[in-house]
Amino acid sequence: MGPRVQLPPEIQLAQRLAGNEQVTRDRAVRKLRKYIVARTQRAAGGFTHDELLKVWKGLFYCMWMQDKPLLQEELGRTISQLIHAFQSTEARHLFLQTFWQTMNREWPGIDRLRLDKFYMLMRMVLSESLKALKMQGWEERQVEQLLELLTTEILHPDSQAPNGVKSHFLEIFLEELSKVGAAELTADQNLKFIEPFCRIAAQTKDSLVLHNITRGVFETIVEQAPFAIEDLMNELEAHEGGGPSEDERERHVPSKESRRGSVRGAAPDTSDELAGDGEDSTGPVLQFDYEAVASRLFAAASQRDTPSQNRKRLYKVIRKLQDLAEGLFPEEDVPEKAYRYLQEGGRERKTKKRLPKSGSQNKGKAARRTYVRT
Protein backbone atom coordinates (compact mmCIF):
# COMPACT_ATOMS: atom_id res chain seq x y z
CA MET A 1 0.00 0.00 0.00
CA GLY A 2 1.53 3.26 -1.17
CA PRO A 3 1.77 6.48 0.85
CA ARG A 4 -1.32 8.61 1.11
CA VAL A 5 -1.40 11.39 -1.51
CA GLN A 6 -1.50 14.89 -0.02
CA LEU A 7 -4.21 16.99 -1.67
CA PRO A 8 -3.40 20.59 -2.67
CA PRO A 9 -4.46 23.18 -0.08
CA GLU A 10 -7.10 24.63 -2.43
CA ILE A 11 -8.87 21.28 -2.71
CA GLN A 12 -8.67 20.66 1.02
CA LEU A 13 -10.18 24.06 1.74
CA ALA A 14 -12.88 23.62 -0.92
CA GLN A 15 -13.92 20.29 0.63
CA ARG A 16 -14.18 21.85 4.09
CA LEU A 17 -16.04 24.88 2.76
CA ALA A 18 -18.70 22.55 1.37
CA GLY A 19 -18.85 20.42 4.52
CA ASN A 20 -22.07 19.45 6.27
CA GLU A 21 -21.21 21.06 9.61
CA GLN A 22 -21.43 24.85 9.93
CA VAL A 23 -18.54 24.89 12.41
CA THR A 24 -16.34 23.21 9.79
CA ARG A 25 -17.40 25.65 7.10
CA ASP A 26 -16.85 28.72 9.29
CA ARG A 27 -13.40 27.53 10.28
CA ALA A 28 -12.55 26.87 6.62
CA VAL A 29 -13.54 30.43 5.62
CA ARG A 30 -11.24 31.89 8.27
CA LYS A 31 -8.38 29.63 7.20
CA LEU A 32 -8.95 30.55 3.57
CA ARG A 33 -8.55 34.25 4.32
CA LYS A 34 -5.27 33.66 6.14
CA TYR A 35 -4.07 31.41 3.32
CA ILE A 36 -4.88 34.05 0.69
CA VAL A 37 -2.98 36.75 2.60
CA ALA A 38 0.05 34.53 3.18
CA ARG A 39 0.23 33.21 -0.36
CA THR A 40 -0.24 36.50 -2.21
CA GLN A 41 2.29 38.32 -0.02
CA ARG A 42 5.12 36.28 -1.52
CA ALA A 43 6.84 37.66 -4.59
CA ALA A 44 6.31 34.36 -6.41
CA GLY A 45 2.89 33.84 -4.87
CA GLY A 46 -0.53 34.09 -6.43
CA PHE A 47 -3.08 31.61 -7.68
CA THR A 48 -3.76 29.93 -10.97
CA HIS A 49 -7.12 30.20 -12.68
CA ASP A 50 -7.97 26.55 -11.90
CA GLU A 51 -7.02 26.93 -8.25
CA LEU A 52 -9.38 29.85 -7.76
CA LEU A 53 -12.17 28.04 -9.59
CA LYS A 54 -11.81 25.26 -7.00
CA VAL A 55 -11.87 27.81 -4.18
CA TRP A 56 -15.02 29.43 -5.55
CA LYS A 57 -16.72 26.09 -5.96
CA GLY A 58 -16.18 25.50 -2.26
CA LEU A 59 -17.40 29.02 -1.40
CA PHE A 60 -20.45 28.57 -3.61
CA TYR A 61 -21.53 25.45 -1.76
CA CYS A 62 -20.64 27.04 1.55
CA MET A 63 -23.30 29.66 0.76
CA TRP A 64 -25.60 26.96 -0.62
CA MET A 65 -25.55 25.12 2.73
CA GLN A 66 -26.31 28.21 4.83
CA ASP A 67 -30.06 28.28 5.47
CA LYS A 68 -30.71 31.12 7.97
CA PRO A 69 -31.21 34.60 6.48
CA LEU A 70 -29.12 36.54 9.00
CA LEU A 71 -26.32 34.01 8.80
CA GLN A 72 -26.56 34.08 5.00
CA GLU A 73 -26.03 37.84 5.06
CA GLU A 74 -23.08 37.53 7.43
CA LEU A 75 -21.52 34.77 5.33
CA GLY A 76 -22.09 36.71 2.11
CA ARG A 77 -20.32 39.71 3.60
CA THR A 78 -17.41 37.56 4.79
CA ILE A 79 -17.03 35.87 1.41
CA SER A 80 -17.24 39.10 -0.59
CA GLN A 81 -14.65 40.78 1.64
CA LEU A 82 -12.11 38.10 0.80
CA ILE A 83 -11.25 40.31 -2.17
CA HIS A 84 -9.39 42.61 0.21
CA ALA A 85 -7.20 39.76 1.44
CA PHE A 86 -5.42 39.58 -1.91
CA GLN A 87 -2.16 41.49 -1.84
CA SER A 88 -1.77 41.99 -5.59
CA THR A 89 -4.04 43.52 -8.22
CA GLU A 90 -3.57 40.58 -10.60
CA ALA A 91 -4.66 38.02 -8.01
CA ARG A 92 -7.64 40.15 -7.01
CA HIS A 93 -8.65 40.49 -10.65
CA LEU A 94 -8.48 36.72 -11.14
CA PHE A 95 -10.51 36.15 -7.97
CA LEU A 96 -13.32 38.33 -9.32
CA GLN A 97 -13.16 36.76 -12.76
CA THR A 98 -13.51 33.25 -11.35
CA PHE A 99 -16.41 34.39 -9.13
CA TRP A 100 -18.49 35.49 -12.12
CA GLN A 101 -17.47 32.39 -14.07
CA THR A 102 -18.61 30.27 -11.13
CA MET A 103 -21.97 32.06 -10.93
CA ASN A 104 -22.47 31.59 -14.67
CA ARG A 105 -21.66 27.90 -14.43
CA GLU A 106 -23.73 27.11 -11.34
CA TRP A 107 -26.71 29.41 -11.97
CA PRO A 108 -28.90 26.91 -13.87
CA GLY A 109 -28.77 24.53 -10.89
CA ILE A 110 -29.96 27.06 -8.28
CA ASP A 111 -33.52 26.40 -7.15
CA ARG A 112 -35.90 29.29 -6.58
CA LEU A 113 -35.68 28.98 -2.78
CA ARG A 114 -31.95 29.72 -2.91
CA LEU A 115 -32.00 32.47 -5.53
CA ASP A 116 -32.26 35.36 -3.09
CA LYS A 117 -29.07 34.56 -1.22
CA PHE A 118 -27.09 34.31 -4.46
CA TYR A 119 -28.61 37.57 -5.69
CA MET A 120 -27.36 39.04 -2.41
CA LEU A 121 -23.91 37.50 -2.88
CA MET A 122 -23.59 39.02 -6.37
CA ARG A 123 -24.56 42.43 -4.99
CA MET A 124 -22.03 42.16 -2.17
CA VAL A 125 -19.18 41.02 -4.43
CA LEU A 126 -19.89 43.87 -6.85
CA SER A 127 -19.93 46.34 -3.96
CA GLU A 128 -16.60 45.10 -2.58
CA SER A 129 -15.12 45.22 -6.09
CA LEU A 130 -16.01 48.91 -6.28
CA LYS A 131 -14.70 49.52 -2.77
CA ALA A 132 -11.37 48.02 -3.86
CA LEU A 133 -11.27 50.61 -6.67
CA LYS A 134 -12.08 53.34 -4.18
CA MET A 135 -9.19 52.25 -1.96
CA GLN A 136 -6.93 52.59 -5.02
CA GLY A 137 -8.13 56.15 -5.60
CA TRP A 138 -10.27 55.18 -8.61
CA GLU A 139 -7.09 54.73 -10.63
CA GLU A 140 -8.08 54.81 -14.30
CA ARG A 141 -6.33 51.62 -15.37
CA GLN A 142 -7.89 49.70 -12.46
CA VAL A 143 -11.33 50.97 -13.42
CA GLU A 144 -10.81 49.93 -17.04
CA GLN A 145 -9.72 46.44 -15.99
CA LEU A 146 -12.79 45.90 -13.81
CA LEU A 147 -15.16 47.17 -16.51
CA GLU A 148 -13.51 44.95 -19.09
CA LEU A 149 -13.85 41.95 -16.77
CA LEU A 150 -17.54 42.61 -16.09
CA THR A 151 -18.28 43.20 -19.76
CA THR A 152 -16.48 40.05 -20.87
CA GLU A 153 -17.92 37.72 -18.25
CA ILE A 154 -21.49 39.06 -18.09
CA LEU A 155 -22.54 41.22 -21.04
CA HIS A 156 -20.42 40.16 -24.01
CA PRO A 157 -22.33 38.08 -26.61
CA ASP A 158 -19.78 35.28 -26.18
CA SER A 159 -20.11 35.17 -22.40
CA GLN A 160 -21.77 32.21 -20.74
CA ALA A 161 -23.84 34.36 -18.40
CA PRO A 162 -27.48 33.23 -18.00
CA ASN A 163 -30.23 35.81 -18.31
CA GLY A 164 -30.74 35.85 -14.55
CA VAL A 165 -27.14 36.90 -13.91
CA LYS A 166 -27.22 39.56 -16.65
CA SER A 167 -30.52 41.04 -15.51
CA HIS A 168 -29.55 41.24 -11.85
CA PHE A 169 -26.17 42.77 -12.61
CA LEU A 170 -27.74 45.49 -14.77
CA GLU A 171 -30.32 46.18 -12.09
CA ILE A 172 -27.80 46.72 -9.29
CA PHE A 173 -24.75 48.25 -11.01
CA LEU A 174 -25.62 51.96 -10.78
CA GLU A 175 -27.11 51.52 -7.34
CA GLU A 176 -23.96 49.95 -5.91
CA LEU A 177 -21.70 52.43 -7.70
CA SER A 178 -23.72 55.26 -6.19
CA LYS A 179 -23.42 53.84 -2.67
CA VAL A 180 -19.66 53.47 -2.96
CA GLY A 181 -18.54 56.40 -5.08
CA ALA A 182 -21.14 59.16 -5.28
CA ALA A 183 -19.29 61.38 -2.82
CA GLU A 184 -16.04 61.26 -4.80
CA LEU A 185 -16.61 60.45 -8.47
CA THR A 186 -16.72 63.25 -11.04
CA ALA A 187 -18.92 63.39 -14.13
CA ASP A 188 -15.98 62.38 -16.34
CA GLN A 189 -15.30 59.33 -14.18
CA ASN A 190 -18.95 58.33 -14.13
CA LEU A 191 -19.07 58.61 -17.91
CA LYS A 192 -16.26 56.07 -18.12
CA PHE A 193 -18.24 53.70 -15.91
CA ILE A 194 -21.20 53.70 -18.31
CA GLU A 195 -19.22 53.65 -21.57
CA PRO A 196 -19.32 49.82 -21.81
CA PHE A 197 -23.11 49.94 -21.53
CA CYS A 198 -23.25 52.38 -24.47
CA ARG A 199 -21.30 49.97 -26.66
CA ILE A 200 -23.18 46.84 -25.59
CA ALA A 201 -26.59 48.50 -25.94
CA ALA A 202 -25.75 49.54 -29.50
CA GLN A 203 -24.29 46.20 -30.56
CA THR A 204 -26.30 43.53 -28.76
CA LYS A 205 -28.74 41.33 -30.62
CA ASP A 206 -30.30 40.22 -27.34
CA SER A 207 -33.49 42.23 -26.81
CA LEU A 208 -33.49 41.45 -23.08
CA VAL A 209 -29.99 42.89 -22.64
CA LEU A 210 -30.98 45.98 -24.63
CA HIS A 211 -34.07 46.49 -22.48
CA ASN A 212 -32.23 45.97 -19.19
CA ILE A 213 -29.37 48.33 -20.08
CA THR A 214 -31.76 51.02 -21.29
CA ARG A 215 -33.98 50.66 -18.25
CA GLY A 216 -31.37 49.97 -15.60
CA VAL A 217 -28.77 52.53 -16.69
CA PHE A 218 -29.88 55.28 -19.06
CA GLU A 219 -33.51 55.72 -18.07
CA THR A 220 -32.51 55.60 -14.42
CA ILE A 221 -30.20 58.54 -15.06
CA VAL A 222 -33.10 60.45 -16.60
CA GLU A 223 -35.59 59.56 -13.86
CA GLN A 224 -33.31 60.65 -11.06
CA ALA A 225 -32.71 64.09 -12.57
CA PRO A 226 -35.27 66.04 -10.48
CA PHE A 227 -33.80 64.71 -7.26
CA ALA A 228 -30.27 65.46 -8.38
CA ILE A 229 -31.32 69.10 -8.77
CA GLU A 230 -32.51 69.06 -5.20
CA ASP A 231 -29.16 67.69 -4.03
CA LEU A 232 -27.31 70.33 -6.05
CA MET A 233 -29.38 73.10 -4.52
CA ASN A 234 -28.83 71.79 -1.02
CA GLU A 235 -25.09 71.81 -1.63
CA LEU A 236 -25.26 75.38 -2.90
CA GLU A 237 -27.25 76.56 0.10
CA ALA A 238 -24.99 74.72 2.54
CA HIS A 239 -21.93 76.25 0.88
CA GLU A 240 -23.40 79.74 1.22
CA GLY A 241 -24.45 79.24 4.84
CA GLY A 242 -28.16 79.13 4.15
CA GLY A 243 -30.68 76.37 3.87
CA PRO A 244 -34.30 75.75 2.95
CA SER A 245 -36.86 76.32 5.65
CA GLU A 246 -38.77 73.42 7.17
CA ASP A 247 -41.96 74.55 5.40
CA GLU A 248 -40.19 74.64 2.02
CA ARG A 249 -38.84 71.13 2.52
CA GLU A 250 -42.27 69.80 3.44
CA ARG A 251 -43.98 71.52 0.50
CA HIS A 252 -41.53 70.96 -2.33
CA VAL A 253 -39.06 68.20 -1.56
CA PRO A 254 -40.09 64.60 -2.13
CA SER A 255 -39.23 62.14 0.59
CA LYS A 256 -36.37 59.65 0.24
CA GLU A 257 -38.87 56.83 -0.07
CA SER A 258 -40.72 58.68 -2.85
CA ARG A 259 -37.38 59.12 -4.56
CA ARG A 260 -36.76 55.41 -4.52
CA GLY A 261 -40.18 54.69 -6.02
CA SER A 262 -39.56 57.19 -8.81
CA VAL A 263 -36.25 55.66 -9.75
CA ARG A 264 -37.88 52.34 -10.52
CA GLY A 265 -40.81 53.97 -12.27
CA ALA A 266 -43.25 52.63 -9.69
CA ALA A 267 -45.23 54.01 -6.79
CA PRO A 268 -43.38 54.21 -3.50
CA ASP A 269 -43.92 51.40 -1.02
CA THR A 270 -45.88 52.84 1.89
CA SER A 271 -44.94 49.93 4.12
CA ASP A 272 -41.30 50.94 3.77
CA GLU A 273 -42.18 54.52 4.67
CA LEU A 274 -43.87 53.37 7.85
CA ALA A 275 -40.91 51.18 8.69
CA GLY A 276 -38.52 54.12 8.42
CA ASP A 277 -35.48 54.83 6.36
CA GLY A 278 -33.67 51.74 5.19
CA GLU A 279 -30.23 51.35 3.71
CA ASP A 280 -31.51 51.67 0.13
CA SER A 281 -33.53 54.82 0.86
CA THR A 282 -30.65 57.12 1.74
CA GLY A 283 -27.44 58.38 0.28
CA PRO A 284 -26.31 60.66 -2.53
CA VAL A 285 -26.68 60.08 -6.24
CA LEU A 286 -24.05 60.03 -8.97
CA GLN A 287 -23.23 63.13 -11.00
CA PHE A 288 -23.58 63.11 -14.78
CA ASP A 289 -23.17 65.63 -17.57
CA TYR A 290 -26.25 64.90 -19.68
CA GLU A 291 -24.80 66.35 -22.86
CA ALA A 292 -21.69 64.17 -22.60
CA VAL A 293 -23.77 61.04 -21.93
CA ALA A 294 -26.06 61.83 -24.89
CA SER A 295 -23.07 62.41 -27.19
CA ARG A 296 -21.37 59.17 -26.18
CA LEU A 297 -24.56 57.18 -26.59
CA PHE A 298 -25.26 58.78 -29.97
CA ALA A 299 -21.76 57.93 -31.20
CA ALA A 300 -22.42 54.27 -30.40
CA ALA A 301 -26.02 54.13 -31.65
CA SER A 302 -25.31 55.89 -34.96
CA GLN A 303 -22.84 53.29 -36.22
CA ARG A 304 -23.84 51.67 -39.50
CA ASP A 305 -23.86 48.17 -38.04
CA THR A 306 -26.18 49.09 -35.15
CA PRO A 307 -29.43 47.05 -35.41
CA SER A 308 -32.40 49.24 -36.24
CA GLN A 309 -34.37 48.28 -33.13
CA ASN A 310 -31.40 49.21 -30.94
CA ARG A 311 -30.97 52.55 -32.70
CA LYS A 312 -34.66 53.38 -32.37
CA ARG A 313 -34.71 52.56 -28.66
CA LEU A 314 -31.50 54.44 -27.88
CA TYR A 315 -32.47 57.53 -29.87
CA LYS A 316 -35.50 57.95 -27.60
CA VAL A 317 -33.22 58.00 -24.58
CA ILE A 318 -30.78 60.36 -26.32
CA ARG A 319 -33.56 62.88 -26.94
CA LYS A 320 -34.44 62.82 -23.24
CA LEU A 321 -30.81 63.33 -22.29
CA GLN A 322 -30.48 66.23 -24.74
CA ASP A 323 -33.56 67.87 -23.25
CA LEU A 324 -32.07 67.53 -19.80
CA ALA A 325 -28.80 69.03 -21.05
CA GLU A 326 -30.81 72.09 -22.13
CA GLY A 327 -32.51 72.33 -18.74
CA LEU A 328 -35.85 71.03 -20.07
CA PHE A 329 -37.39 68.95 -17.31
CA PRO A 330 -40.97 67.67 -17.08
CA GLU A 331 -42.55 70.25 -14.78
CA GLU A 332 -44.61 67.69 -12.89
CA ASP A 333 -41.45 65.82 -11.86
CA VAL A 334 -39.53 68.82 -10.55
CA PRO A 335 -40.07 70.35 -7.11
CA GLU A 336 -41.29 73.94 -7.46
CA LYS A 337 -38.18 75.39 -5.85
CA ALA A 338 -35.91 73.43 -8.16
CA TYR A 339 -37.99 74.44 -11.17
CA ARG A 340 -37.52 78.11 -10.33
CA TYR A 341 -33.81 77.46 -10.11
CA LEU A 342 -33.83 76.01 -13.63
CA GLN A 343 -35.94 78.82 -15.04
CA GLU A 344 -33.51 81.38 -13.65
CA GLY A 345 -30.64 79.62 -15.34
CA GLY A 346 -28.97 78.29 -12.19
CA ARG A 347 -26.00 79.92 -10.55
CA GLU A 348 -23.16 80.35 -12.95
CA ARG A 349 -20.44 80.15 -10.34
CA LYS A 350 -21.53 76.71 -9.13
CA THR A 351 -22.15 75.42 -12.63
CA LYS A 352 -18.66 76.34 -13.74
CA LYS A 353 -17.24 74.44 -10.81
CA ARG A 354 -19.16 71.24 -11.43
CA LEU A 355 -19.35 71.04 -15.22
CA PRO A 356 -16.47 69.70 -17.30
CA LYS A 357 -14.91 72.19 -19.67
CA SER A 358 -16.64 72.19 -23.05
CA GLY A 359 -15.35 75.28 -24.78
CA SER A 360 -16.04 78.98 -24.47
CA GLN A 361 -18.70 78.92 -27.18
CA ASN A 362 -21.08 77.03 -24.87
CA LYS A 363 -20.72 79.18 -21.74
CA GLY A 364 -24.26 80.49 -21.84
CA LYS A 365 -25.63 77.04 -22.45
CA ALA A 366 -23.50 75.51 -19.74
CA ALA A 367 -24.89 77.95 -17.22
CA ARG A 368 -28.30 76.37 -17.74
CA ARG A 369 -27.08 72.76 -17.80
CA THR A 370 -27.62 70.66 -14.74
CA TYR A 371 -24.76 68.50 -13.62
CA VAL A 372 -26.78 65.58 -12.41
CA ARG A 373 -26.26 62.56 -10.24
CA THR A 374 -27.88 59.19 -10.54
Secondary structure by P-SEA (a helix, b strand, c coil): ccccccccaaaaaaaaaacccaaaaaaaaaaaaaaaaaaaacccccccaaaaaaaaaaaaaaaaacccaaaaaaaaaaaaacccccccaaaaaaaaaaaaaaaaaacccccccaaaaaaaaaaaaaaaaaaaaaaacccaaaaaaaaaaaaaacccccccccaaaaaaaaacaaaaaaacccccccaaaaaaaaaaaaaaaaccccaaaaaaaaaacaaaaaaaaaaaaaaaaaaaaaaacccccaaaaacccccaaaaaaaaacccccaaaaaaccccccbbbbbbbcaaaaaaaaaaaaacccccaaaaaaaaaaaaaaaaaaacccccccccaaaaaaaaacccaaaaaaccccccccaaaaaaacccccc
